[in-house]
Amino acid sequence: MSHRYRIVYRREECLGDAVCTAIDPDFWHMDRDGKASPASDHVEEEQLKDALLAEALCPARIIHIIR
């Protein structure tokens, strides 16, 4: 059985650098206002590697994966 991990994302603090979308374009997208948005408020275990990389490389440090 796959585990789910919650994403806590403070969108209002997004800098719009699009690092997350470069890492995982299937999960993150850029909105018209220049801020990123996730496809969901959780990731499955299969998506965890990319989610943790987006968390680590986000310049604003606003992506948090809760295990």
Secondary structure by P-SEA (a helix, b strand, c coil): cbbbbbbbbcccccccccccccccccccccccccbbbbccccccccaaaaaaaaaaacccccccccc
